[in-house]
Amino acid sequence: MIIKDYTNDAVELLKELIAIPSISREETKAANKLSEYLERWGLPYGREENNLWVGCPDWDENRKTIMLNAHIDTVRPVTSWTRDPFTPTQEADVLYGLGSNDCGGGLVALLQVYRIMLNRPRSYNLLWVASAEEEVSGQNGFSRVLPLLPEIDVAIVGEPTGMQPAIAEKGLMVIDGYAHGISGHAARNEGINAIYEALDDLLWLRDYRFRKNSPLLGETKMTVTVIEGGTQHNVVPDTLHFVIDVRPNEYYQNEYLFEFLRNKMKKCELKARSFRLHSSSISADHPLVKRCIDYGMKPFGSPTLSDQALMPFPSFKLGPGSSSRSHSADEFIKISEIEQAIETYVSLLQGLVL
């Protein structure tokens, strides 16, 4: 088989996946379809919930391991689609459909690369992993399958990056904030207004800037995105709830940021929903990244979150398509982008020494 044949296999599979709704936590049928193709191509696989993985048959515990990863779930389609998001439609070089760009293109391209590299000399083990619930960072996604996988030394994550290496990624922490007051009649001078109690803390949050800016990711950003308080116009509110979206760069751990905010925002009660989605990065001196640079690629930092946040080993994003198409109406991937991705991945992996 030649690259064109593998590209055709990738596109055939991607069309079938687009036709199967696979919203986060509803990926069973898509995982079943992937299983069918793995069996058709003679690839023994493991499955945990809706996560699938395949390890090379010549596995050697004395060699290092590269993981090729992408996710099978999608977001819900936005209302402004002008096409049926679950009907794969090819027009010349363009394939439309929900999940085609984020990140079906990377998923099927990496699977073909795995098939190609099985038959070529390698000094490393190769592992392909399709993960579920990436779009919601769900407990039954990558974090569920990770304990079942062998030790991994580095990962390529097939998110849409225009086939440029995203060697750093911002993390995410969501914090619920609460201010408390005492209710009273708005016409009389009574009660303690919970909204006013929170004002100083919220103004501090708006204006504060962390010192350590990243050359790749910029500043650690904090944004109040939800605020709820009060019941009606003539009642002094006794509670206020707000949500803070925190996007840390690689210099700050979520746990540190949470304690820092608790010490500064003393009039409010803060509760973090999770600490698990940390910022991630890989050294520009890593052999895989250096090879990308040698091929003329330009490393950059990504503001969007992926399963990298759950990976306790070096990883970077590299995939066909464009991040600007993700989560948008009339999402698409180009067939030529998938073909170019397969060629590029193979070039990076061929003769690689870790």
C-alpha positions as a Markdown table, in Angstrom:
| # | Residue | x | y | z |
|---|---|---|---|---|
| 1 | Met | 0.0 | 0.0 | 0.0 |
| 2 | Ile | 1.1 | 3.6 | -0.6 |
| 3 | Ile | 0.2 | 6.8 | 1.3 |
| 4 | Lys | -2.8 | 7.4 | -1.0 |
| 5 | Asp | -4.3 | 4.0 | -0.1 |
| 6 | Tyr | -3.9 | 4.7 | 3.6 |
| 7 | Thr | -5.4 | 8.1 | 3.1 |
| 8 | Asn | -8.4 | 6.5 | 1.4 |
| 9 | Asp | -8.8 | 4.1 | 4.4 |
| 10 | Ala | -8.6 | 7.1 | 6.8 |
| 11 | Val | -11.3 | 9.0 | 4.9 |
| 12 | Glu | -13.6 | 6.0 | 4.6 |
| 13 | Leu | -13.4 | 5.5 | 8.4 |
| 14 | Leu | -13.8 | 9.2 | 9.1 |
| 15 | Lys | -17.0 | 9.4 | 7.1 |
| 16 | Glu | -18.5 | 6.5 | 9.0 |
| 17 | Leu | -17.5 | 8.1 | 12.3 |
| 18 | Ile | -19.1 | 11.4 | 11.3 |
| 19 | Ala | -22.3 | 9.6 | 10.6 |
| 20 | Ile | -22.4 | 8.3 | 14.1 |
| 21 | Pro | -23.3 | 10.9 | 16.8 |
| 22 | Ser | -20.6 | 10.7 | 19.4 |
| 23 | Ile | -21.2 | 13.6 | 21.8 |
| 24 | Ser | -19.1 | 13.3 | 25.0 |
| 25 | Arg | -20.3 | 10.4 | 27.2 |
| 26 | Glu | -22.3 | 9.0 | 24.2 |
| 27 | Glu | -19.4 | 7.5 | 22.2 |
| 28 | Thr | -20.3 | 3.8 | 22.5 |
| 29 | Lys | -21.4 | 3.4 | 18.8 |
| 30 | Ala | -18.4 | 5.3 | 17.5 |
| 31 | Ala | -16.1 | 3.1 | 19.6 |
| 32 | Asn | -17.9 | 0.0 | 18.3 |
| 33 | Lys | -17.3 | 1.2 | 14.7 |
| 34 | Leu | -13.6 | 1.8 | 15.4 |
| 35 | Ser | -13.4 | -1.7 | 16.9 |
| 36 | Glu | -14.8 | -3.1 | 13.6 |
| 37 | Tyr | -12.1 | -1.4 | 11.6 |
| 38 | Leu | -9.3 | -2.6 | 14.0 |
| 39 | Glu | -10.6 | -6.1 | 13.6 |
| 40 | Arg | -10.8 | -5.7 | 9.8 |
| 41 | Trp | -7.2 | -4.6 | 9.7 |
| 42 | Gly | -6.0 | -7.4 | 12.0 |
| 43 | Leu | -5.1 | -5.1 | 15.0 |
| 44 | Pro | -5.7 | -6.7 | 18.4 |
| 45 | Tyr | -7.0 | -4.0 | 20.7 |
| 46 | Gly | -7.9 | -3.3 | 24.3 |
| 47 | Arg | -11.0 | -1.5 | 25.4 |
| 48 | Glu | -12.0 | 0.2 | 28.6 |
| 49 | Glu | -15.4 | 1.9 | 28.5 |
| 50 | Asn | -15.2 | 3.7 | 25.1 |
| 51 | Asn | -11.4 | 4.1 | 25.1 |
| 52 | Leu | -9.5 | 1.9 | 22.7 |
| 53 | Trp | -5.8 | 1.1 | 22.4 |
| 54 | Val | -3.5 | -1.0 | 20.2 |
| 55 | Gly | 0.2 | -1.8 | 21.0 |
| 56 | Cys | 2.7 | -3.0 | 18.5 |
| 57 | Pro | 3.1 | -6.8 | 18.3 |
| 58 | Asp | 6.9 | -6.5 | 18.7 |
| 59 | Trp | 6.7 | -4.8 | 22.1 |
| 60 | Asp | 10.0 | -4.7 | 24.0 |
| 61 | Glu | 10.0 | -3.6 | 27.6 |
| 62 | Asn | 13.6 | -2.4 | 27.1 |
| 63 | Arg | 12.6 | 0.1 | 24.4 |
| 64 | Lys | 11.0 | 3.5 | 24.9 |
| 65 | Thr | 7.4 | 4.0 | 23.9 |
| 66 | Ile | 5.7 | 6.6 | 21.8 |
| 67 | Met | 1.9 | 7.1 | 22.1 |
| 68 | Leu | -0.2 | 8.3 | 19.2 |
| 69 | Asn | -3.4 | 9.7 | 20.7 |
| 70 | Ala | -6.6 | 11.5 | 19.6 |
| 71 | His | -10.2 | 11.6 | 20.9 |
| 72 | Ile | -13.4 | 10.2 | 19.5 |
| 73 | Asp | -16.0 | 12.4 | 21.1 |
| 74 | Thr | -17.4 | 15.7 | 19.8 |
| 75 | Val | -19.2 | 18.7 | 21.2 |
| 76 | Arg | -22.9 | 19.1 | 20.5 |
| 77 | Pro | -23.5 | 20.8 | 17.2 |
| 78 | Val | -24.3 | 24.5 | 17.3 |
| 79 | Thr | -27.6 | 25.7 | 15.9 |
| 80 | Ser | -26.0 | 27.7 | 13.1 |
| 81 | Trp | -25.0 | 24.6 | 11.0 |
| 82 | Thr | -26.3 | 25.0 | 7.5 |
| 83 | Arg | -25.7 | 21.2 | 6.8 |
| 84 | Asp | -26.7 | 18.1 | 8.7 |
| 85 | Pro | -23.7 | 17.8 | 11.1 |
| 86 | Phe | -24.0 | 13.9 | 11.0 |
| 87 | Thr | -24.0 | 13.6 | 7.2 |
| 88 | Pro | -20.5 | 13.4 | 5.9 |
| 89 | Thr | -20.4 | 15.5 | 2.7 |
| 90 | Gln | -17.4 | 15.6 | 0.5 |
| 91 | Glu | -17.1 | 18.5 | -2.0 |
| 92 | Ala | -13.8 | 18.2 | -4.0 |
| 93 | Asp | -11.0 | 18.3 | -1.3 |
| 94 | Val | -13.3 | 19.2 | 1.6 |
| 95 | Leu | -15.1 | 16.8 | 3.9 |
| 96 | Tyr | -17.8 | 18.4 | 6.1 |
| 97 | Gly | -19.2 | 16.9 | 9.3 |
| 98 | Leu | -19.2 | 17.3 | 13.1 |
| 99 | Gly | -15.9 | 16.1 | 14.5 |
| 100 | Ser | -14.1 | 16.0 | 11.1 |
| 101 | Asn | -11.6 | 18.6 | 12.2 |
| 102 | Asp | -11.8 | 18.1 | 16.0 |
| 103 | Cys | -10.4 | 15.7 | 16.0 |
| 104 | Gly | -11.5 | 13.0 | 13.6 |
| 105 | Gly | -8.8 | 13.9 | 11.0 |
| 106 | Gly | -6.0 | 13.5 | 13.6 |
| 107 | Leu | -7.6 | 10.3 | 14.9 |
| 108 | Val | -7.8 | 8.5 | 11.6 |
| 109 | Ala | -4.5 | 9.8 | 10.3 |
| 110 | Leu | -2.6 | 8.6 | 13.4 |
| 111 | Leu | -4.3 | 5.2 | 13.1 |
| 112 | Gln | -3.0 | 4.9 | 9.5 |
| 113 | Val | 0.5 | 6.0 | 10.7 |
| 114 | Tyr | 0.4 | 3.2 | 13.3 |
| 115 | Arg | -0.4 | 0.7 | 10.5 |
| 116 | Ile | 2.4 | 2.0 | 8.3 |
| 117 | Met | 5.0 | 2.0 | 11.1 |
| 118 | Leu | 4.2 | -1.5 | 12.2 |
| 119 | Asn | 6.0 | -2.8 | 9.0 |
| 120 | Arg | 9.0 | -0.5 | 9.3 |
| 121 | Pro | 12.1 | -0.8 | 11.4 |
| 122 | Arg | 11.7 | 1.1 | 14.7 |
| 123 | Ser | 13.9 | 1.5 | 17.8 |
| 124 | Tyr | 10.8 | 2.2 | 20.0 |
| 125 | Asn | 7.4 | 0.8 | 20.9 |
| 126 | Leu | 4.4 | 2.3 | 19.3 |
| 127 | Leu | 1.0 | 2.7 | 21.0 |
| 128 | Trp | -2.2 | 4.1 | 19.4 |
| 129 | Val | -4.9 | 5.3 | 21.8 |
| 130 | Ala | -8.4 | 6.6 | 21.0 |
| 131 | Ser | -9.8 | 8.3 | 24.1 |
| 132 | Ala | -13.4 | 9.3 | 25.0 |
| 133 | Glu | -14.8 | 12.3 | 26.9 |
| 134 | Glu | -12.0 | 14.6 | 26.0 |
| 135 | Glu | -14.3 | 17.5 | 25.3 |
| 136 | Val | -15.6 | 17.4 | 28.9 |
| 137 | Ser | -12.4 | 16.0 | 30.6 |
| 138 | Gly | -14.6 | 13.2 | 31.8 |
| 139 | Gln | -13.6 | 10.6 | 34.4 |
| 140 | Asn | -14.3 | 7.8 | 31.9 |
| 141 | Gly | -11.9 | 9.2 | 29.3 |
| 142 | Phe | -8.2 | 9.2 | 29.2 |
| 143 | Ser | -7.7 | 9.2 | 32.9 |
| 144 | Arg | -9.7 | 5.9 | 33.1 |
| 145 | Val | -7.6 | 4.1 | 30.5 |
| 146 | Leu | -4.2 | 5.6 | 31.6 |
| 147 | Pro | -3.6 | 3.0 | 34.5 |
| 148 | Leu | -4.1 | 0.2 | 32.0 |
| 149 | Leu | -1.5 | 1.4 | 29.5 |
| 150 | Pro | 2.2 | 0.6 | 29.6 |
| 151 | Glu | 4.8 | 3.2 | 30.6 |
| 152 | Ile | 4.9 | 6.0 | 28.0 |
| 153 | Asp | 7.8 | 8.2 | 27.2 |
| 154 | Val | 6.3 | 10.7 | 24.9 |
| 155 | Ala | 3.0 | 11.3 | 23.1 |
| 156 | Ile | 1.8 | 13.0 | 19.9 |
| 157 | Val | -1.7 | 14.3 | 20.3 |
| 158 | Gly | -3.6 | 14.7 | 17.1 |
| 159 | Glu | -5.5 | 17.9 | 17.8 |
| 160 | Pro | -5.9 | 20.3 | 14.8 |
| 161 | Thr | -2.8 | 22.5 | 14.8 |
| 162 | Gly | -2.2 | 23.0 | 11.0 |
| 163 | Met | 0.6 | 20.4 | 11.5 |
| 164 | Gln | 2.6 | 22.8 | 13.6 |
| 165 | Pro | 3.8 | 21.5 | 17.0 |
| 166 | Ala | 2.0 | 23.0 | 20.0 |
| 167 | Ile | 4.7 | 22.3 | 22.6 |
| 168 | Ala | 2.9 | 24.0 | 25.5 |
| 169 | Glu | -0.7 | 24.1 | 26.5 |
| 170 | Lys | -2.6 | 26.1 | 29.1 |
| 171 | Gly | -4.3 | 24.3 | 31.9 |
| 172 | Leu | -7.8 | 24.9 | 33.4 |
| 173 | Met | -9.2 | 25.3 | 36.8 |
| 174 | Val | -12.9 | 26.2 | 37.5 |
| 175 | Ile | -13.6 | 27.9 | 40.9 |
| 176 | Asp | -17.0 | 28.5 | 42.4 |
| 177 | Gly | -17.1 | 31.6 | 44.6 |
| 178 | Tyr | -19.7 | 32.5 | 47.2 |
| 179 | Ala | -20.3 | 35.7 | 49.1 |
| 180 | His | -22.7 | 35.8 | 52.1 |
| 181 | Gly | -24.8 | 38.6 | 53.5 |
| 182 | Ile | -28.0 | 39.1 | 55.4 |
| 183 | Ser | -31.3 | 39.7 | 53.6 |
| 184 | Gly | -33.5 | 42.8 | 54.3 |
| 185 | His | -36.0 | 45.1 | 52.7 |
| 186 | Ala | -34.3 | 47.3 | 50.0 |
| 187 | Ala | -36.4 | 50.3 | 51.1 |
| 188 | Arg | -34.9 | 50.3 | 54.6 |
| 189 | Asn | -31.3 | 50.6 | 55.8 |
| 190 | Glu | -31.1 | 47.0 | 56.8 |
| 191 | Gly | -29.4 | 43.7 | 55.9 |
| 192 | Ile | -25.9 | 43.1 | 54.4 |
| 193 | Asn | -25.8 | 43.1 | 50.6 |
| 194 | Ala | -23.9 | 39.9 | 49.4 |
| 195 | Ile | -23.1 | 41.6 | 46.1 |
| 196 | Tyr | -21.4 | 44.5 | 47.8 |
| 197 | Glu | -19.5 | 42.0 | 50.0 |
| 198 | Ala | -18.0 | 40.5 | 46.9 |
| 199 | Leu | -17.2 | 43.7 | 45.0 |
| 200 | Asp | -13.7 | 44.3 | 46.5 |
| 201 | Asp | -12.6 | 40.8 | 45.8 |
| 202 | Leu | -14.0 | 40.8 | 42.3 |
| 203 | Leu | -12.3 | 44.1 | 41.5 |
| 204 | Trp | -9.0 | 42.8 | 42.8 |
| 205 | Leu | -9.4 | 39.7 | 40.6 |
| 206 | Arg | -10.1 | 41.8 | 37.5 |
| 207 | Asp | -6.9 | 43.9 | 38.0 |
| 208 | Tyr | -4.4 | 41.4 | 39.3 |
| 209 | Arg | -1.6 | 40.1 | 37.0 |
| 210 | Phe | 0.7 | 37.2 | 37.8 |
| 211 | Arg | 4.4 | 38.0 | 37.4 |
| 212 | Lys | 5.5 | 34.9 | 35.4 |
| 213 | Asn | 4.6 | 35.3 | 31.7 |
| 214 | Ser | 5.4 | 32.4 | 29.4 |
| 215 | Pro | 7.1 | 33.0 | 26.0 |
| 216 | Leu | 4.7 | 30.4 | 24.5 |
| 217 | Leu | 1.5 | 30.7 | 26.5 |
| 218 | Gly | 1.5 | 34.3 | 27.8 |
| 219 | Glu | 0.0 | 35.2 | 31.1 |
| 220 | Thr | -2.0 | 33.1 | 33.5 |
| 221 | Lys | -5.5 | 34.4 | 33.0 |
| 222 | Met | -8.4 | 34.6 | 35.4 |
| 223 | Thr | -11.9 | 35.5 | 34.2 |
| 224 | Val | -15.3 | 35.8 | 36.0 |
| 225 | Thr | -17.7 | 34.1 | 33.6 |
| 226 | Val | -20.9 | 33.6 | 35.6 |
| 227 | Ile | -22.5 | 35.6 | 38.4 |
| 228 | Glu | -25.8 | 34.9 | 40.1 |
| 229 | Gly | -27.3 | 36.8 | 43.0 |
| 230 | Gly | -30.6 | 38.3 | 44.3 |
| 231 | Thr | -34.2 | 37.2 | 44.1 |
| 232 | Gln | -36.2 | 40.3 | 43.3 |
| 233 | His | -35.8 | 44.1 | 43.2 |
| 234 | Asn | -36.8 | 44.9 | 46.7 |
| 235 | Val | -34.9 | 42.3 | 48.7 |
| 236 | Val | -31.3 | 42.8 | 49.7 |
| 237 | Pro | -29.5 | 39.6 | 48.5 |
| 238 | Asp | -28.0 | 37.4 | 51.1 |
| 239 | Thr | -26.0 | 35.2 | 48.8 |
| 240 | Leu | -23.9 | 35.7 | 45.6 |
| 241 | His | -22.5 | 32.9 | 43.5 |
| 242 | Phe | -19.8 | 33.5 | 40.8 |
| 243 | Val | -17.6 | 31.3 | 38.6 |
| 244 | Ile | -13.9 | 32.0 | 37.9 |
| 245 | Asp | -12.3 | 30.4 | 34.8 |
| 246 | Val | -8.5 | 30.1 | 35.5 |
| 247 | Arg | -6.1 | 29.3 | 32.6 |
| 248 | Pro | -2.6 | 28.8 | 34.0 |
| 249 | Asn | 0.6 | 28.8 | 32.0 |
| 250 | Glu | 3.3 | 26.2 | 32.7 |
| 251 | Tyr | 4.8 | 28.3 | 35.6 |
| 252 | Tyr | 1.8 | 27.8 | 38.0 |
| 253 | Gln | 0.2 | 24.7 | 39.4 |
| 254 | Asn | -3.5 | 24.8 | 40.0 |
| 255 | Glu | -3.1 | 24.0 | 43.7 |
| 256 | Tyr | -0.8 | 27.0 | 44.2 |
| 257 | Leu | -3.2 | 29.3 | 42.4 |
| 258 | Phe | -6.2 | 28.2 | 44.4 |
| 259 | Glu | -4.4 | 28.8 | 47.7 |
| 260 | Phe | -3.2 | 32.2 | 46.5 |
| 261 | Leu | -6.7 | 33.3 | 45.6 |
| 262 | Arg | -8.1 | 32.1 | 48.9 |
| 263 | Asn | -5.6 | 34.2 | 50.7 |
| 264 | Lys | -6.3 | 37.3 | 48.6 |
| 265 | Met | -10.1 | 37.0 | 48.3 |
| 266 | Lys | -10.9 | 36.9 | 52.0 |
| 267 | Lys | -14.5 | 38.1 | 51.9 |
| 268 | Cys | -15.5 | 35.2 | 49.6 |
| 269 | Glu | -15.6 | 31.5 | 50.0 |
| 270 | Leu | -13.9 | 29.6 | 47.1 |
| 271 | Lys | -14.3 | 26.0 | 46.0 |
| 272 | Ala | -12.3 | 24.5 | 43.2 |
| 273 | Arg | -14.1 | 21.9 | 41.1 |
| 274 | Ser | -10.9 | 20.1 | 40.3 |
| 275 | Phe | -7.1 | 20.4 | 40.3 |
| 276 | Arg | -6.5 | 17.8 | 37.7 |
| 277 | Leu | -6.2 | 19.8 | 34.5 |
| 278 | His | -2.7 | 21.2 | 34.7 |
| 279 | Ser | -0.7 | 23.2 | 32.1 |
| 280 | Ser | 1.6 | 20.9 | 30.1 |
| 281 | Ser | 4.8 | 21.4 | 28.0 |
| 282 | Ile | 7.6 | 19.6 | 26.4 |
| 283 | Ser | 11.2 | 20.7 | 26.0 |
| 284 | Ala | 12.1 | 22.2 | 22.6 |
| 285 | Asp | 15.2 | 20.0 | 22.9 |
| 286 | His | 13.2 | 16.8 | 22.8 |
| 287 | Pro | 14.2 | 14.6 | 19.8 |
| 288 | Leu | 10.7 | 14.7 | 18.3 |
| 289 | Val | 10.4 | 18.4 | 18.7 |
| 290 | Lys | 13.9 | 19.0 | 17.3 |
| 291 | Arg | 12.9 | 16.9 | 14.3 |
| 292 | Cys | 9.8 | 19.0 | 13.8 |
| 293 | Ile | 12.0 | 22.1 | 13.8 |
| 294 | Asp | 14.4 | 20.5 | 11.4 |
| 295 | Tyr | 11.5 | 20.0 | 9.0 |
| 296 | Gly | 10.7 | 23.7 | 9.1 |
| 297 | Met | 7.8 | 23.5 | 11.6 |
| 298 | Lys | 7.4 | 26.3 | 14.2 |
| 299 | Pro | 6.6 | 25.4 | 17.8 |
| 300 | Phe | 3.9 | 27.4 | 19.5 |
| 301 | Gly | 1.8 | 27.5 | 22.7 |
| 302 | Ser | -1.8 | 26.5 | 22.6 |
| 303 | Pro | -4.5 | 28.2 | 24.7 |
| 304 | Thr | -7.0 | 25.3 | 24.3 |
| 305 | Leu | -7.2 | 22.3 | 26.6 |
| 306 | Ser | -6.8 | 18.7 | 25.5 |
| 307 | Asp | -6.1 | 15.3 | 27.1 |
| 308 | Gln | -2.5 | 16.4 | 27.4 |
| 309 | Ala | -3.5 | 17.9 | 30.8 |
| 310 | Leu | -4.0 | 14.3 | 32.0 |
| 311 | Met | -0.7 | 13.0 | 30.7 |
| 312 | Pro | 2.1 | 12.7 | 33.3 |
| 313 | Phe | 4.8 | 12.4 | 30.6 |
| 314 | Pro | 6.1 | 14.7 | 27.8 |
| 315 | Ser | 3.6 | 15.3 | 25.0 |
| 316 | Phe | 2.7 | 17.8 | 22.3 |
| 317 | Lys | -0.1 | 18.5 | 19.9 |
| 318 | Leu | 0.4 | 18.0 | 16.2 |
| 319 | Gly | -2.5 | 17.3 | 13.8 |
| 320 | Pro | -4.3 | 18.2 | 10.6 |
| 321 | Gly | -6.9 | 20.9 | 10.4 |
| 322 | Ser | -7.2 | 24.2 | 12.1 |
| 323 | Ser | -8.2 | 25.0 | 15.7 |
| 324 | Ser | -10.4 | 27.9 | 14.4 |
| 325 | Arg | -12.8 | 25.3 | 12.8 |
| 326 | Ser | -13.3 | 23.4 | 16.0 |
| 327 | His | -16.7 | 23.8 | 17.8 |
| 328 | Ser | -18.0 | 25.9 | 14.9 |
| 329 | Ala | -20.8 | 25.5 | 12.3 |
| 330 | Asp | -20.1 | 23.6 | 9.1 |
| 331 | Glu | -16.9 | 22.1 | 10.5 |
| 332 | Phe | -14.6 | 20.5 | 7.9 |
| 333 | Ile | -11.3 | 18.9 | 7.2 |
| 334 | Lys | -9.5 | 18.7 | 3.9 |
| 335 | Ile | -8.6 | 15.3 | 2.4 |
| 336 | Ser | -5.2 | 16.8 | 1.4 |
| 337 | Glu | -4.6 | 17.8 | 5.0 |
| 338 | Ile | -5.1 | 14.2 | 6.2 |
| 339 | Glu | -2.8 | 12.9 | 3.5 |
| 340 | Gln | -0.1 | 15.5 | 4.3 |
| 341 | Ala | -0.5 | 14.6 | 8.0 |
| 342 | Ile | 0.1 | 10.9 | 7.4 |
| 343 | Glu | 3.2 | 11.7 | 5.3 |
| 344 | Thr | 4.5 | 14.1 | 7.9 |
| 345 | Tyr | 4.0 | 11.8 | 10.9 |
| 346 | Val | 5.7 | 9.0 | 9.0 |
| 347 | Ser | 8.7 | 11.2 | 8.2 |
| 348 | Leu | 9.0 | 12.3 | 11.9 |
| 349 | Leu | 8.8 | 8.7 | 13.1 |
| 350 | Gln | 11.0 | 7.1 | 10.5 |
| 351 | Gly | 14.5 | 6.5 | 11.9 |
| 352 | Leu | 13.7 | 8.4 | 15.1 |
| 353 | Val | 16.0 | 7.7 | 18.0 |
| 354 | Leu | 14.7 | 8.6 | 21.5 |
